[in-house]
Amino acid sequence: MHIGIDVATWHNNRGFGRFTRELVGALVAAPGRHEFTLLCDAAPLELEGVRQIIVQPSRRVIDAAIASGRRSVIDLLRFSRAAMRARVDVMFYPAVYSWYPAPPGTRSVVTLHDAIAERFPLLIFPGRAGRLAWRAKVRLACAQAARLLTVSNAARAEITAHMGLDPARIDLTTEGPRDVFRARPLASRDQLRRELAEKHHFADGCQILAYVGGFAPHKNVGALLAAIEGLSVAARERLVVLLVGDPAGGGFHSNYATLREAVAASAALRACVRFTGFVSDEDLAGIYAASTALVLPSLSEGFGLPAVEAMACACPVVASNGGSLPEVVGDGGLIFDLGDPGALTAALRRILGDRGLRESLALRASARARHFTWQRGAALALECMERAHAERRQ
């Protein structure tokens, strides 16, 4: 089978960019009888033994397909024509975000990571034009697709409920941590905490809570700030909160400025909250290893890759019950109820105040993370593509 893969999201720093890089890397590295052709919109990727076709759009996809931007019809046709020249059997899109029509007669598999834009449209696209354009693109992509792919049972349920799609058309894959995310010896973790204290100007010996991700409104970071204010003065004096993520948001809707203003307006938050900006994977692994817990208060997640990365570093997770997070975190952390205003503060008090609980969760988190690998994700995605190809012959 000859599989074409759209890799226009490869250089995006958000979750679907990571998904594209890691899943495609695992696909082309896996032994098998399939041939791959990658359709790129930038310089050739550093992948050996795989054919690459460079498309030259007027604007790169990661610059054009953003909340306030649009891709031109001509650019979409350039990609479609390139896919036609490749003569593939199945066209695979790792993210519906960069979809363009597959050549006539070509089976396609489109990845829907979640239905958050459909469930919370005003939090993702504040402008009506953006919402309408997204809805049209997703409908066309789903109508053309032979099979759909998503990343968790919760995401499939949300897609079914909010997009009206038949769950029988939707196959599952998974995600996983890179090798850099791993547990560290205790001495190494102490050293990492000292280095972070010096870099971000907080007292050595503080406990660290980390948030990792974007600052879109549905990430619900404001709820974390409110929960921190709900802690006692004594607890906050021994605490630092690292908010890790790209302030620019990759061109997507963000309330980063609002969060900065909330921190600036609160003496309690100014004392303990630090915005780190975007960090490398190596530095991120160090933050996980040094942290008491990762906190993910999202209203919904399709998967929640930071949870798995943290657990691979033996860092427990405090996560909401939004979307896939309970499914992914399992017994590797504490799950709080989004419907209970005091639940997050209570969960933070527990994990900050109970060393035995932290140590137990760290062991379970490390074991839990081993269930998630990109190799398994690639195998499941390939099964979906094979199913789409087989349905054509029936």
N, C-alpha and C positions, 0 to 999 in steps of 0.2 A: 504494500500500500504506500502511495506517495502522499505525504501529508504536508500541506502548506501551513505555516504558522505566522500570524501577524505579530511582529515583535516591536511595533511602534511605541509601546509603553515601556520598553526596556530601561530607558534612562530616567523614568519618573521615580521620585523619592518616596512616593506614597506606597500603600500596601499592595496595590495591583502592579506597581512596577517591580516590587520585590517578588511577587508571585510569578510574574513573567520571567524574570531572570532565573530564579531558582528552579521553577518547574521545567522551563525549556532546557536549561542546562542538564537537568536530570533525564529528560526525554532523549536528547541527542546522545547522552553518554550511556544509556541503557543498551545492553545487547539485544539485538532483534533484527528482523528482516525488513523493517520499514525504512523508507527514504524520507528525508526531511528537506524542505526548502523554506528558508526564513525570508520574510518580506520586511525590510528595514526602511527607515526614513532618515538614516544618518550614516556615518561611516560603518564599514563592515565590523561586525562584532568579533570579539576574540574567542571564537569557537572553531575548532579544527574539524575537518572532515564533514562539513555540512555546507550545502549550497546556499548562497545568500544573494538576494536580489535587492538592489538599492533603488528605492523610489525617490523621486525628487519633488516633493510637494512645495507649494509656495510658502508654507509655514509648517514646521515640525508639529506632529500631533500633540506632543506634551505642551506646546505653546498655544495651539489653537483650540483644542478640545477641553476648555476650562469653563468655569461657571459663567464668566462674562464674555467668552469667545465663541467662535463658530468655525467649523471646517468648511471650506468651499466645496461645492459640488464637483468642480473640476479636480480638486485634490482627491476626493473620494473615487472618482473615475480613474485617476492615475493608478491608485492601488488596485482597483478591480481589474484593470487591464493587465497589470503586472501579474496578478494571480492567474489570469487567463493564460498568459504566456507560459507560466510555470507548469501548466497542465497537471494539476494535482488531483488526487481522488477525493481528499477531504481537506477542507479549510478549517483551521482551528484558530479561534480568537481567545486568548487568555483573559481578555477583559472586554465587555461590551462597550466600554468607554471608547475604544479605538476602532469600532466596527465599521466596515464598508461592505457593500454587496459582494457576495461571492459570485464567481462566474456562473452563468446559466448551466444547470445540470450538475453542478458540483455540490456534494453534500457538505454541510458546515456544522461545526460544533461551537457554540457561543457560551462563554462563561459569564454567569450572573453571580457576582460575589454576595449579593444581598438584595433586599428590596427596600433599603432605607430611604432612597429618594422617593419611592412611591408611598411609603408609610409616613414620612416626615418631609414632604416636599418643600415647605417654607424654610426648613432648617438647612436644606441642601442648596436650593436655588431660590434666592430671595426675589428674583425677577420673574415675571410671568413668561417672558420670551424664553428664558433658559429652561423653565419647566416644560414648556410645550415642545421645545426642540429635543430635550432628553426623552420625553414620552414618545415622540414620533420615531426617534432612532431606535429605541428599545423595542417598540412594537414591530418595526420592520425587521430588526435582527431576529427576534423570536419567531416571526412568521416565516422567515427563510430557513431557520435552523432546523436540521434534522434531529439533533439532540441538543440539550442544554446541560451545562455542567455547573455545579455549585460546590461549596466548601464545607458544609455542615448540614446536619438534619434540620437544625433550627432555621438555617437560611432557606432550605427547600420549603419548609412549612410557611415561612414568611413570604416567599415568592409566590407560593400557591395562593395564600390568603389575600395578598395585596395586588397581585398581577393577574390573577385568574388563569394561571397556566396549569396544565395537567401534570401532576407530580410524576406520572409514568414516563414523561419525556425528560425528566431531570435526573441526571446521574450525579454521584458524589465523588469528590476527590478530597484531598486533605493538604495541609501545609506542614512545615517543620522548621526547626532551628538550623541555622548554619553551624558548622563545626566550631566557630569561634565562641559560641554560647555554650559554656560548660562550667561545671562546678569547680571551685577553687579551694585550696587548703585554707584553714582558718587564718594563718599568718598572712597569707596573700590578701585575704579580704580585709584584714586590719590595715594593711599598707594602702590598699585602694581607698579605704575610708579616709585615711590621713591625707592622701593626695587630693581627694575630692574636697575635703575641708579647706585645704589651702587654695585650691582653684576657685571655689565658689564662696569663699569667705564665711565659713561657719565654724563653730567650735568643734575641735576634735573630741570625739566621744558622743556626739549627737547620733540618734537613730535617724535613718534615712528612709523616707517614703518616696517612691518614684512614680511619676505618670509618664507614659511613653505613647506618643501618637500625635494626631493632628489636633487642631483647635477649632474644628467645625462645631457648631452648636450642639449637634446630636452626641458629641463626645462627652458632654455634660460635665466639663471640668469645673464649672461654677459650683456644682454640688460638692466637689472635693474641697474647694476653698471654704465653702460654708461648713463642711464637716470639720475641717481643721480649726475654724473659729470656735466650734462647739467643744473642743477639747479643753481641758483645764490649763491654766497658766503654767503650772509645773510641767505638764506634759509637753507643751509647746516650747518651753525653754530648753528641752533636751531633744528637739526635733528639727530636721530640715526637710523640706519638700522640694524635690527636683522635678520640674515640669520640662520634659524632654521632647522637642519637636521643632519642626521648621516653622518659624513665625509667618513666612509667606504663604504657607498652606498649599504650595504647588498650583496656585491659581484658583483654588476652590474657596468657597465661602468659609470665612473664618471669623471667630469673635475674639481673636487674640488681643486686639486693642482693648476690648471691654474687660478682659481678664486682667490685663496689665493695670488698667484703671482701678479695678476692684482691689488688687493687691496694694497699689499705691495709697488707696483711701483707708486702709486698715493697718493700724500699728501692729496688731497681732500677726497679720499675714506678711507685712514687710519684714518682720524679724526672722521669719522661717522659710519663706517661699523664694525659690530661685528659678528663673527661666534660663535653661542652658542653651537654647537654640538647637539646630541640627547637630548630631554627633555621629562619628564613624561607628561602624559595628564593633570595632575593638574597644572604643571608649564606652559604648553602650553596654557591652558585656561586663566591663568593669563596674558600671553603675548598678547593674542587676546584682552582681556578686556582692557588692558592698551594702545593698539595701536590705532593710528589715522586711519590706514588702513592696511589690508593684501594685498600684491601685488603678483599676479601670472602671470608672463610673458610667460608662456609655449607656445611652437609652437603647441601643441595639448594636450588635456586631454580627457580621457574616461569619467571621472566624475569630479574630482577635489574636493575631500572631505574636504581639508582645507578651501575651500570657505564656505561650509555649517557650519563647526565648528566655523569659525570666525563670520559668520552672526548670529549664535545662541548666540554668546557673544555680539551682537549689535556692531560688528566691520564691517564697510564697506569694500568692496573688490574693488581693482583696478585690472582688469583682461584683458588678451588679448582676441581677438576674435577667439582663437584657439580651435577647437574641441567643447567640451561640455560647456565651461565656460560661454558663453552668456546664454545658456539654464538653467544652474544651478543658476547663480548669479541673472539673471532677473533684477529687479529694485533695488536690494540690493547693487549696486555698480556702478562703471564706467567701461565701456568696451572700450578698445583702439584697433586700427587697427594695426596688425602686419606689414602690408605693408607700413605704414607711419613711417619713422625713428624718427620723433619728437613727435609721438602721446603719448608715455608713459611719457615722460618728461612733456608734456602739461597736462596730466591727473593728475600727481603728483602735479604740481603747483596748479591745481584747488582744489584738496582735502586738500592740506596743507594750502592753503590760504583762504578758505571759510568755516568759522565755521557753518554757516547756512546750507550749503550743507552737511557737515559732520553729523550734527544732523538729518537732513531729511533722509539721507541714512542709518543712524544707526537704525532709526525707521523702515524703509522699510526692512532692512536686517534682523532684528529680526523677523518680520512678515513672511518674505520669508522662513526663516529657518524652520518654523513650518510645511512646506509642506513635509519635508523630515524626515522619520523615518525608523528605522531598522525593525519595526513591519510591516510597509507597504512593505518594501523590501522583507521580508520573505514571506508575503502573495503572492506577485507577483511571486517570485521564485517558490513557491509551485504550483501555477497555471501552470507554465511551466512544472514542473515535472509531474503533473497530466495529462497535455496534451500529454506529451511523452508517458505515460503509456497507455492512452486511444487510441492513434494511433496504439499501438501494437495489441489491441483487434479488430481493425476494419479490 
